[in-house]
Amino acid sequence: MKILICGLPGAGKTWLAERLIKVIDNCAWYNADVVRKSANDWDFTMEGRIRQANRMKTFADFEKQNGRWVICDFVAPTEKAREAFEPDFVIWLDTIKEGRFEDTNKMFEQPNKTDIKITKFLSDEEIENLAKEIKNV
């Protein structure tokens, strides 16, 4: 299963991903900043963001095809970027109203389809319950 954790920069995507992979067995994790650094691609235009979504999709599809769960955490600021990634499960972190980058704030679209919307940082017990909910999908 391909799990997308999306939200504004600073919303807690990486924080949540780090905790979820500890409670979901056989799960890979791709962080957008790490993937961008590896690709040396710091283009945040719409074209660059779609390219990043496609790059994340390639890694996620590989993991899924090899029988692993995969969590990808990245902003995915528009519906077009989220559609390019083709997630099976979307977690939207709606914990902040404005991120640290004005260009991202201006283009960010609230997801039309989410499986889970999180509005606060979760306790360890809540993260375990979230993992159980994801596994039961």
C-alpha positions in Angstrom: 0.0 0.0 0.0 1.2 3.5 -0.9 0.6 5.9 1.9 1.0 9.6 1.3 1.5 11.9 4.3 0.9 15.5 2.9 0.6 18.9 4.4 2.3 22.3 4.6 6.0 22.5 5.4 6.3 22.3 9.2 3.0 20.4 9.7 4.7 17.3 11.1 4.8 15.0 8.1 8.3 13.6 8.8 7.6 13.4 12.5 4.6 11.2 11.9 6.3 9.1 9.2 9.2 8.4 11.6 6.8 7.0 14.2 4.4 5.1 11.8 7.2 3.1 10.2 8.1 1.7 13.7 4.6 0.2 14.0 3.9 -0.9 10.5 5.8 -4.1 9.6 7.6 -4.4 6.3 7.3 -0.7 5.6 9.6 1.5 3.5 9.8 5.2 4.0 10.7 8.0 1.5 11.1 11.5 2.7 10.8 14.3 0.1 13.8 16.2 1.3 16.1 13.2 1.2 14.8 12.3 -2.3 15.2 15.8 -3.6 18.8 15.9 -2.1 19.6 12.6 -3.8 18.3 14.0 -7.1 19.9 17.4 -6.5 16.6 18.9 -7.7 15.5 21.9 -5.7 13.0 23.2 -8.3 9.8 24.2 -6.5 7.9 25.5 -9.6 4.8 23.5 -10.5 6.8 21.5 -13.0 9.4 20.7 -10.4 6.7 19.7 -7.9 5.1 17.3 -10.4 8.5 15.9 -11.2 9.1 15.3 -7.5 5.7 13.6 -7.2 6.5 11.3 -10.1 9.9 10.6 -8.5 8.3 9.7 -5.2 5.8 7.5 -7.1 8.6 5.6 -8.8 10.1 4.7 -5.4 6.7 3.9 -3.9 5.6 1.8 -6.8 8.8 -0.3 -6.6 8.2 -1.0 -2.9 4.6 -1.8 -3.4 5.4 -4.2 -6.3 7.8 -6.0 -4.1 5.2 -6.6 -1.4 6.1 -3.8 1.0 4.1 -1.0 2.5 5.5 2.4 1.8 5.1 5.8 3.4 6.0 8.9 1.5 6.0 12.2 3.2 6.0 15.3 1.1 4.0 18.5 0.7 2.2 17.5 -2.5 0.7 21.0 -2.5 -1.9 20.6 -5.3 -4.4 18.0 -6.3 -2.4 17.5 -9.5 0.7 16.6 -7.5 -1.3 14.2 -5.3 -2.9 12.6 -8.4 0.5 12.2 -10.1 1.7 10.2 -7.0 -1.4 8.0 -7.1 -1.7 7.2 -3.4 -3.7 4.3 -2.0 -4.2 6.1 1.3 -3.9 9.8 2.1 -3.1 11.3 5.5 -3.4 15.1 5.5 -1.7 16.9 8.3 -3.8 20.0 8.9 -1.9 21.1 12.0 -0.8 24.6 10.8 -2.6 27.2 8.7 0.6 28.7 7.1 3.9 27.1 6.3 7.3 28.7 6.2 7.4 29.2 2.4 5.1 31.8 1.0 5.1 30.3 -2.5 3.9 27.0 -1.1 1.2 28.7 1.0 -0.2 30.4 -2.1 -0.4 27.2 -4.1 -1.4 24.7 -1.4 -4.8 23.2 -2.0 -6.6 21.3 0.7 -6.9 17.7 -0.5 -10.3 16.8 -2.0 -9.9 13.2 -0.9 -8.3 12.2 2.4 -8.5 9.0 4.3 -7.4 10.6 7.5 -7.2 14.3 8.5 -5.0 15.0 11.5 -5.3 18.4 13.2 -2.9 17.8 16.2 0.3 15.9 17.0 -0.6 12.4 18.1 0.3 10.4 21.2 2.1 7.1 20.8 -1.1 5.3 21.5 -2.9 7.3 18.8 -0.1 6.5 16.3 -0.5 2.8 17.1 -4.3 3.1 16.5 -3.7 5.0 13.3 -1.3 2.2 12.1 -4.0 -0.4 12.9 -6.6 1.6 11.0 -4.3 1.8 8.0 -3.5 -1.9 8.1 -7.2 -2.7 8.1 -7.9 -0.9 4.9 
